[in-house]
Amino acid sequence: MKMISRYNLNLIGLGEDIAWLAALDGAGLYFYNPGVETPYSDRNVYFIEHGRGLAMESVTVASAAGVDHLTYGETAHFEQNRYPLLIAGMDPAGDIWFWDYVIAGQGAKSFTLHVPGVSTAGDAVLTVALQGATDTAADLDHQVSVSVNGQQVGEAAWSGARAHVFKASFDAALLQAGANTIAVSGSLATGAPYSTFYVESFDLAYPRFYTAENNVLICRADGNAEISVGGITDQQVLALDVSDPQRPLHLANVTADVSGRVIVGTMTKFSCSSAMRRNSTRKAASSGRWLA
């Protein structure tokens, strides 16, 4: 415990010293893991060694009255690696894993996306990443249709066994906080005799309330002068300014009020969660999510 409280441990990630914050009782340490996504791994690895540690700088933010019901632009990535595919034209050293495949004319495939803190005011944009698996003599081999919670929001067509990415814009009122169903189907309307393509991932940009989920939130200020984060159930809160992921700043005077709100002055990117749980350090390290 003394080694932690005296910062006599050095934390290293990807060859760089990482700033960290000692828990008040010296029983653990907090740091920010921005996450990693490569064809080979979706986890960062950190090393702790004896030596002078890089202490996280603490700053005092200006007090604020707080404004409820503000939103910011959230972008969430959704991907699962269930099916491998390697065909001519694909990079064997690239990402060859996909979520699912669609055969035109054989019904839609459904994907569940967990979308927290949805505000129904404004627009949302769904980015769909696909990979063609068949190539015929037709000018266009694949036609795809995408729906959100039962309503079609976009379609696209492309040719050959190639990757294809398209965006679909729609009213955010189609979304709901929690589980949302994305359906992807293929059609032979292009004249192709057959069509098979794979679904790689989805990226969803949508307006989100400043509401923590499981006592955790990573958010941006988006020009708001003050931020009120709701949904915090513990009085002890750890808040970080993670505008610089390698050198986050500890916001020392941030606390939760009796209603579960955390109020801070503005910064570029903010991280907030409960510091009560003993496993919060491990969770942050493994998931790449922010602490507070």
C-alpha positions, 0 to 999 in steps of 0.5 A: 500500500505504501508503494502505491500511496508514495507513487513508487510504482511505474505504469507502462503501456505501449512503451510509454509511462502512463499517469495514474492516481492512487486510491485514498487508502492505497489499496489500488490505482486508477488510470485511463485506458483508451482501448485498442482495436487491431486485427490481432487483439481488442485489449491493451496490456499494461505493466507495473514495475518498481520505480517512480510512477507518473502521478496524475495531475489534480486540478480544481474545476470552477463550481457550477449550478448545473443544467439538466437534460443537456445532450452531446453527440455520442458515437458507439461502435458495435462489432462481433467476430464470429465468422472468418472470411478470406477470399481473393482481394482481401488482406490476409493480415487485415481483419478477416472476422465478421459478425454474420452473413446474409444470403439474398432472398433468404430473410433478414439477419437481426443484430441487437445494439445496446444504446444507452441514454438516448435523446429522441430529439435530433437525427441519428446516423448508422454506418454499416460496414459490409463485405461482398462474398460473391461476384457474378456477371451482373453490374451490381451483385448485392443490394442491401436494406437496413431497418431500425426497430422495424422501420427501413432507414437505408439501402445500398448496392455494390458490385463484387467481392469487395468491402462496402460502407454506407451511412443511413440517416434517420430520426433519433425518435426511432431509437430507444434506450436499451436494446435496439434491433437492426435488421439487414436483408439482401435482395436479387433486384439488381439482376444478380443470380445469387448474392452473399455478403457479410456484416462486419460492424455498425457505428451509431452516432446519436444524441445522448443525455449526460446519464451514467450507466452502471455509474460510468460515463465517458462524454464530450462537452460539445460546447456546453459550458456546464455538464450535469451527469445524472445516474450516479448512485454513490457519493464518492466519485472519480472524475477525469478530464481525458482530453489527453488519454496518456495524461488525464487530469483528476478533477479533484472537487467533483462530488455527487449531490443527493439526487445523483448528479455530478456537476462540473465545468466544461472540458473537451472530454470528460470521464466519470464513474463511481470510485466505491467499487474495489474492482473499478480499477480492473474494469477500467483497465480491461474495458478501455472505459473511463473512471469516475 
